[in-house]
Amino acid sequence: MRIPRSLRVLVGLAAAAPLLATGLLPATAQAATSAARAVPASTVVRSASGAVRGVDTGRFQEFLGLPYAAPPVRDLRFAPPAAAASWSGVRDASRQSPACLQFQPTGVREEQAVSEDCLYLDVYRPRTLVRGARLPVMVWFHGGGNTQGTGVIYGGGSMATKTGTIIISINYRLGALGFLAHPALSAVTPGGSGNYALMDQIASLRWVQRNIRAFGGDPGNVTIYGQSAGASAVCSMLAAPSAKGLFDKAVVESSSCMTPRATLAAGEASGVTFADAVGCTDPATVVNCLRKAWPGTLVANQNNYLGGPKVGGALLPTSPKDAITSGAWNKVPVMTGSTRSENRLLSTALAGITAQGVVDLVSKTYGAKAPAVLQLYPLSSYKTPYDQITQIQTDAGNACNVELNARAMTGQVPTYRYEFDDPTSPTLYGFAIPGEDMSNGHSAELQYLFDFTLGEKPLTATQEKLSDQMMRYWGTFARTGNPNSRGAPTWPQYGTNGIVEQLRTGGASHVVYDFVTEHHCDFWLS
């Protein structure tokens, strides 16, 4: 029997002595916890599969490379995740696992190890705990277009220390290995093929339910959060019946739950094309053939199938948009938002575009709307033609589509909306364009929330102030379902007034009411 949520919150507060220095706890909770003594926790933890030995860094503890499912290789390739094997003795948890096989090249640094054997997660917790601690848990789904990226570049130690939360970052299968649908694979996959990555994510949440108490976490207070493709995964969890009860709050960063998703039928049709291209043409042996195909051959044919989650099987019977609109979804408090200029990073292929090139591209892309687009976004208002076109694309895309998340969810659940806007923010490693302003691009907020290893350069002292504020907002939301913490600017719910918290340089964050006007959302959503 689950303890009522109100009692779980009180237990969590009483266990959270590390938070006394952060200002996250109300005064009554601080008084209640003052008598409790936090001590350095043992680095040996007994999980459901066996004992693990993590690392005490002096600031936090980390338990790295923990298997949440069996290696998805051989007969488990293109199959639902199977249970991880148990072990005797104490497993070393001081080293991270490889990233999952990458189907595109920019989601990790060049030296990053990759493997199909990749279904592992990393756990970060405060160094000191009181006996019986039940800390909030945050599970991170990384981005990367469902084709690249890894959980291992998102260190959670600083967040865990500052906010008294347990941070978990997972790997999940990418590219065809995570999202290939095919009629023959659906025949041997309960719930239908095309969603192996979503199955991995659900398996990781079930691992949390079985194991997180041993690490001092509360399985009844779990927040899922993700960015870009990882945020799309959060949307899928909100709609997936089998994810019900596995999480209690959700954060959707730079992705819209309200955009269309591919159907299982369309995915299966494209999967036949993919299998033919790989050389698996015999319907009687296609499953075995795909499971034995050389990984490089799968990667080489990445463009020959329909990627992303598939709607229509038992795992995801309806799209997140339809589920949320109908009210039949896994209702939990939600935070959602985007960065000020998402497409500065998403549209780097347009580097060097000319003023005429912008006119031509706008005319081609927006048709009858093109004259109005160019009038709303005159080149004279922007630094360069690249700056102009990427702001057009930002507003037409993530900025206003993420707005639809808040509009659909508010009134159903507590909903908080943000915009990340630090014009000094670094871009990602390898994405800088000489002469262009790359701040506030897609993924800019990640370095402010994690000990992130894919940033272009370290944060400055001023940027660290915003980072500290954001970690506390996110951590407080994970604890209570409300991001407001003592000493931070007030963050109201989105509500009927469309209130947005703008996360600003140096922590000078404030409420804005004109987001829709600034990004011309009435125009783009009409």
N, C-alpha and C positions, 0 to 999 in steps of 0.2 A: 504494500500500500504506500502510495506517495504521500509524504508529509505536505500539508497545506502550504501553498506558496508563501503566505504571510509568515509562517513559522520558519520556513527555510531561509527567508531573507534575514530574519533575526539571528538565526544560527550563523549564517554567513557573516553578519556584522560582528558578532561576538568572536568570530574566529579570525578577524582581519586586523590584528595588531599592527602588521606592517603598514597599514594605511594611515595610522595616526599622524605620520609626518606629511601626508599628502594633502590633507584637508578634504578628502573624499567623504569622510564619515560625518554624519550629523553629530551635534554635541552630545545627545543622549547616548548614541552608540559609543562615542569616545569614552564617556564615563563608564559604560558597561564593560569596555575592553581594557580599561586601565589596569585592572587587577590581573588580567591574563598575561602570562609571560611568553613571549615568542622566543624560540631557541632555534639555532641552526638545525635544519632537518637532515636526516640521514640521506646520503646519496644512493643508498640501496633501497629500492622499492620493489615490492612483490606484486607484479601484475598478474592477470588471470592466466597468462601463458608461461609465467616464470619470473624469477627475480632479475632485475636490471640494475646496473650500477651507472649512475650518471656522473656529472661533473659539477663541482662547486667552484664557480668562477671568482668568488669573493663578493660578487654583487647579486648573483642569482644562481639558480641551479638549472641545468639543462640535461635532458634525456633524449639522445639523438638516435635516429635510425631505428625506431621501434616498429616492428612489422604489425600492420593492422589486417593484413590478408596474406594469403600465400602468393609466391611469385607467379604472375600471370603469364606463364610460358608453357610451351608445348601444348598439351591438351587444355590448359587453362587460358591460352590466348583466345580471344574472341569468345569469352565465357564469363559468367558472373564471377565476382571475387569469391574465392574459397577461404575457409578459415586458416589462419596462420598456425603453423606447428608450434607446439609447446617445447620447452627445453628444460633441462636440469642444470643445476649450478646457477651461476650469476652471469648474465649476458652483459658484455661491454656495451655501454650506450654513450660512448664518448665521441663517436664519429658519425657524420651524416651519411645517408644513403646516396647513391647516384640519382640524378634527375631521370625522369622517364624519357624514353626515346623521343627525340625532338624531330618534328616534321617541318619546322622552319627554323632559321638559324639565329634569330636575334633575341631569343628569350633567356639566354644564359651567356656567361663569358666563355671565351674560347677553351679555357682549361677545364671546364666543368665536365666531370664524368657523367655518362649517360648509360642506361641499361633498360631492358624490358623488365628486369627484376627491380621494381621501383616502388612497390606499394608500402611505403614507410611513412612515418610521421615523426615530428620533433615536438617535445614538450618542454616548455619553459615555465618555471614557477619562482616565487620569491625565495630568497635564501633562508629566511626564518619563517616558521609557522608555529601557531599555538596548537596544542594537542586537540585533535578532533576538528581541525580546520576544514571548512567547506567553502572554498573560494569559487567565485564565478569563473566560468570556462569560456574561452573564445576560440573557435575553430575557423582557421583561415583557408579559403579556396583561392589559389593564385590565378592571375590572369595570363593572357598569352594567346588569345584567339582560338583556344582549344587545340592548338597545334604546337605550342612551345611554352617554355617557362618551367618553373619548379618551386616547390615549397621550401627548398633548402636555402634560398636566398633571403628569406624573411625571418630574421632572428627576432625572437619575442622577449628577450631577457629584460631590456629596458622597460618595455610596457608592463611586464609582469611585476617588476620591482616598484615602479611608480604607482601602479594602480591596484596591487594586490589581487591580480587575476592570474589565471593559468592560461597561457597562450599555446595553441597547437597549430602547427602548419603542416599540411599534408601534400604528398604527391598524388596524382591520379593519372590514369592513362590518357594519352594525347593522340591527336590525329586519327588515322584509321583504327588504330588499336583501341581507342576510346569511343569512337563514334561511327564505325562502319556498320551499316545495315545491309542485310541480304536475306532473301527469302529462306535460303537454306540455314543461315545462322538463326533466324527467327524461329525456325522449326525446332531448334535444339536449345533455345534460350527462353526460359520462363519470363513472360512479360514483353518479349520481342527484343530484337537486336537494335543496335545503333545507340545504346545508352550505357555502355560499359563504364564510362567515366562517372556517370551519375550513380551507378551501382557502387563504384569505388567510394564515392563521397558518402553515400548512405552507410556503407560498411565502416567508414571511419567514425561516423557518429555513433554507430552501435558499439564500436570499440570504446568510445568515450563512456557510454553508459555502463559498460562492464568494468572499466578499469580506472576511471578518473578519481574515484574515492581514495584509492591507494596513493595518489599523488597529492591529496589534500583538496581535491576539487569537488564541486557539487554537481552531480549528474542531472539534477532538477533545475539548474540555472546555466544553460548552455546558449551562447550566442554564436550564430554562424555569420561570417562576414566574408566578403570577397570583392574583387575589383575586376571590371571588364568582363572577360569570359568567366572569371570566378564569381562575379556578381550575377551573371546569367545563371550560374549554377545555384546560387542562393534563390533566385526566382523559381528555378525548377523545384527546389526543396519546398518552397512555399506551396507549390501545386501538387507535389507527389504524395499520394495517399500513404505510401509506405514510410515516408519521412515524418509523419505525424507523431508528436510526442518526443521526438529526438532532439528538439531544440526549443528555446523559449523566447528568443529575440533574433532579429536579423538586421544586417547592414548591407545595403546595395550601393556599391560605389561605381559610378561611370558605366552604368548599363541600365537598360529599361526592361522591366518585366512586361511591358505592354506592346512590344514589337512582335511580329509574327515569328513562329517557329516552324521548322520543316516537319512534314508529316512522315510517319513510319513508312507509308506506302511509297512516297517519293524517294525516301532514303533507300528503300529496298531496290527500287528500279535503278538508282545510280550505283548501288552496290554491285549489281550484275555487270555494269560497265567496268567498274573498278576490278572485279575479279577477272574479267576477260583480259584486261590490260596487264594484270599480274601474271596471267598464264593459267588461271584456274577456270577452265571452260567446261569441264564435265560436271553436270549437276549432281551426279552420284557421288563425286569425290571432292566437291568444291570446299566443304568445311575443312577436311583434312589437308587439302592443298593450301588453303589460306593460313592454316596454323603452322605449316612448314615453310611458308614463303620466306625468302631472305629479307631481313628488315630493310635493307637498302632499297629493295624493289618496292616495298610498301611506301617508303618515303618518296621514291621517285614518281609514284603515281598519286601523290597527295591531291592533285587537282581533278582526279577522275571519279570523285564521289561527293555526295552532299554531306558536309560536316555539321557539327553541332548536335544538340539534343534532338530527339525525334518524338513527336507527339502522336499518340494513337494506340500505343500498347498499354499493358497493365501498369507499367511503371509510371508513365506520364500520360494518363488517358486524355487529359485536356491541357491546353496551353496555359501558362501562367496568366496571360491576359484574360482568357475566358474564365479561369478559376477565380481570379480576384474580382472581376466584374460581376460575377454571379454571387459572390459571397461565399462560395464553397472552396475555401483554401485553409491552409494551416495558419490561422490568425495569431500573430504575435506582434509586439511593438516593432516598429521599423524606423531605421534611419536610412536616408537615401540622398545622394547628391552627385555632383560632378565637378570638374575643374573648369576654370574660367575659359580656357582656350584649348580644349581637348585636341583639336586637329593639328595643332602645331607639331605634335608628335605623330599622330596617325597619318598625316599626309606628306611625309618627308619625300615621297616620290615626286612631289611637285616643286621641290627646291629649284630656284632659278626661274620660276614662271614669270612671264612678262605681264604688263598691264593688259595688252591685247589678249594674251593667253587666258587671263582671268575672264575677260568678256566672252571669249569663245567657249570656255568651259562652263560658265554660268548659263549661257544660251543653250548649250547641249544638254546640261543636267536638268535645268528647271523650266525649260520650254516657255510657255506663255507667262510664267511668273518672272522670267529673267529680267525684264526692264524694271520691275518693282524691286527685285533683289539688288540690282546695281544702284538703284536710287537709295535704298536703305543702307547700303554699305559702300559709300563712295570711297575711291582710292585715297582721297585727300584726308580721310579719317584714320589711315593706317600707315605704318612705317614703311611697308613694302607691299608689292603685289602678293607675295606669299602670306604675309600677315593678313591681308584682306581676304584671300580665298579661304584660309584656314578658319577665320572667324565665321565666315558664311557657313562653312561646313559644320563647325562646332554647333552653331545655333540651330541649323536644320537637322542636326543629328542628336548627339547626347544631351545637350543643354535642355532642349525642349522635350525630347522624348523621356528623359529622366523626370521632368516636371510631371509627366503623365503618371509616373509611379505614385508621387505624392497625392495627386488629385484622386486617383482610384482608391488609395488606401485610407486617406483621412476620412474620419467618420466611422470607419470599421475598426481601426486599431490606432493607438497613439502613434503619430507619424511626425518625424523630425526631418527637415530638409536643410541641406548645406550647400554652399559653393566654396570650393578652395580657390583662394585668390591671393597668392603671394607672388608679386611680380619679380621677386629675386630668386625664385625657386630653381634648383638645378634640374636638368633633364636627365634622361637615362644614359648610361654608358653606351657610347657609339652612335648617339642620335643627334649630336650637336651639328648645326648647319652654320658655317661661317657667315657672319653678317646678319643672321636672323635671331630674333628674340624667341627662345624656346621655353621660356617660363610658363608655368600654369598649363603645360600640355598634359595630355593623357598620362596617367601614372605619376604625376608630380607629387601627389600627396603621400605616396608610399614611403618615401624616405623620412617622412615626418611621423609615421606610425610604427616603423620597424627599424631594427638594426639591419638595414637594407644594404646588400652588397652589389647591387646593379646600378647604383647612382653614379652620376657623372663625377661628383666631387663631394667631400664632406659638407655638412651643414655648418653655417656660421653661427656665432653665439646668438645673433638676432633670430635666425631661423630656428634655432633650438628652442627659443621661447614659444614659438607657435607650435613646434613639435610637442613640447611638454603639455601645452594646453590641449592639443588634439588628443594625445594619449589619455589625458584625464577625462575629456568628453566621452571618448569611446569606452573607456573603462567604467565610467559611472553608468553609462547606458547599459553595459553588460551586467552590472550589478543590480540596477533598479528598473531598467526600461525607460529611464529619463536621463538625458546627458548632462543635466545641470549639476554643477559641483560648486562648492563654496569657493569664492574668490575669482571665479571665471565669469565672463560676460553672460548674461541671461540668454538662454536659447529656448524660445517658446515653441510650442507645437506649430506645425504648418497651418492647420486650421482653415477656415473659410477665407482668411485674408491672404493666403499664400505666403506666409512668413518664411524667410530663408535666413539662416545664420551664415554670414560671410566670414570665412576663416582667413584672417588678414595677417600681414607681416608683423612679426614681433609679438603676436598674441593680441593685437588690437582688433579683435573680432567684434562684429556687431550685426544687429538685425537689419535686413533690407526688405523693403516691400515692393521694389520695382524690378525684381528679377525678370519677370515676364516681359516687361517693357524693354529692359536693357538688351535682352536676347531676341526680341521681336517674336515671341512665342505665339502670340495671337495670329500673326501672319503665317508662321510655319505650320501651325496646327489647324489652319482653316482649310 
